[in-house]
Amino acid sequence: MLAFPSSYSVGITSLGYQVVWASLAQRADVDVRRLFTDQGDAPHRDLDLFGLSLSWELDGPVLLDLLEQQRIPIWAAERGDDEPIVFGGGPVLTANPEPLAPFFDAVLLGDGELLLPAFIDALQACRGAPREQRLRQLAQVEGVYVPSLYVPRYDNEGLLLAVEPIDGSSQQSVQDSDAGGLGIPLAITKQTWRGNTLSHSTVITPEAAWPGIHMVEVVRSCPELCRFCLASYLTLPFRTPSLDDGLIPAVEKGLGATQRLGLLGASVTQHPQFADLLAWLDQDRFEGTRVSVSSVRAATVTPELGRILAKRGSKSLTIAIESGSERLRRVVNKKLDTDEIFAAARYAKEGGLSGLKLYGMVGLPTEEEADVEATAALMLALKKATPGLRLSLGVSTFVPKAHTPFQWEGVRPEAEQRLKLLAKRLKPKGIELRPESYGWSVIQALISRSDRRLAPVIAAARGQHDSLGGWKRAYKAVLKGEGPALPAQVSRPWDSQPPPPWVDIVHATWSGERVLPWTHLQGPLPVGTLANHRAEALLETAAQAGPP
């Protein structure tokens, strides 16, 4: 059973979910069924595997509802030999699976192209063995994390000291004679697909959130390395399929079934052959085809890009500016000049597009109110410089993410007022502002920065996890010892260590020496490199301030 923690229309629009489903469905030794919150395929009589793709932190509690729906114990420690192996993947779990770790038997860290087949092969090789033996066998697969084989260790003040193999050994791997000598690695490394082709849709349906669209992954990761960006740092290196052997065949395959094409990636226009792809799509034979692109880098916008996209049915472009303040853009390593933003707006209009969507943030490290005023001033100046071009600004609150240089930074409480400041400046001037909820950004940070002590909170939040107050009530209940009953195997590490104070997880700036919940999970860059990138950001601020 492969589940997605949302409705069918949302889940089937996830390219990652589609690719994992297709990979499993193509195997002769796997019979895969799909499950969404509002529908699902006919269930198996005997279920061996239950998988979940998780792309958003706030979907975590839905996992527990889906497990109960299938009569699977929500805690991994309560599952016996006859219960399914519950596994998960996706960016949220790859970045930091610890808050949800007690619910999973295995977590797949990284790209699924090689990892998923290796995972299934390992399970098939020990099918019928006791559950403990199967889990230890899975732990031998590179990139597969088996949480039950690791235990967190804390000091007397509740600070995490380590997440270690279950016998606390300091060797490279732990040998257990009772498990046939299978070693438990001290660290698990995210797996990276380096093939020449990336992914594209395997399902095209009018019931998707983007009806009838064929999605093609143009790039994976992003070369810009904005210091807050999980999509860039976690998915390194930047990868691009070739035009003739990768992109064009993928596009043509989909256009045989639909006339709607979506080109996806963190920065699609930075594909070295993107101009050639556009020229190919400009052919008369694609008349009637609607082409849309995800966020593009502002400096790559040209009149030709605007013209071809307008010709192919696009109405607008989307660019991420992060802030109207050049100083703050340097802090976050956003390699973007203000002149390039104005040029992107001008070229979009000249090409025939009617709208420009911009994305920014508030609450970034070192941000001051003047930086937010600069964002408002930029939007007003853009409106004046490109009359007739419909402008909108989407704004989110900075949320620290694992494996990025800003993983040590907290959510800044003043961000809530700064969202209101932008609304005050822009809405009366006719500029559409689409702010994301500050409260939900706080919950994202809670989940993205926590360790396993959050799992009882997630369980307690069920049924009230659609409100900020519900999460806070669940957190307080667990702190008071009034949370859900835990299996003995789960509760043992927390007998004397309740969750740390809310403010420490969400808002505090952490020391560079602090052991992070995901320290035992190795991302693309070592922690020292991330710390150096963070230091460069703070030096940028110091340079602006000048000598004392």
Secondary structure by P-SEA (a helix, b strand, c coil): cccccccaaaaaacaaaaaaaaaaaaccccbbbbbcccccccccccccbbbbbbccccaaaaaaaaaaaacccccccccccccccccccccccccccccccccccbbbccccaaaaaaaaaaaaacccccaaaaaaaaaacccccccccbbbbbccccccccccccccccccbbbbccccbbbbbcbbbbbbbbccbbbbbccccccccccbbbbbbccccccccccccccccccccccccccccccaaaaaaaaacccbbbbbccccccccaaaaaaaaacccccccbbbbbcccccccccaaaaaaaaaacccbbbbbcccccaaaaaaacccccaaaaaaaaaaaaaacccbbbbbbccccccccaaaaaaaaaaaaaaaaacccbbbbbbbbcccccccccccccccccaaaaaaaaaaaacccccbbbbbccaaaaaaaaaaacccccaaaaaaaaccccccaaaaaaaaaaaaaccccccccccccccccccccccccccccccccccccccccccccccaaaaaaaaaaaaaaaaaaaccc
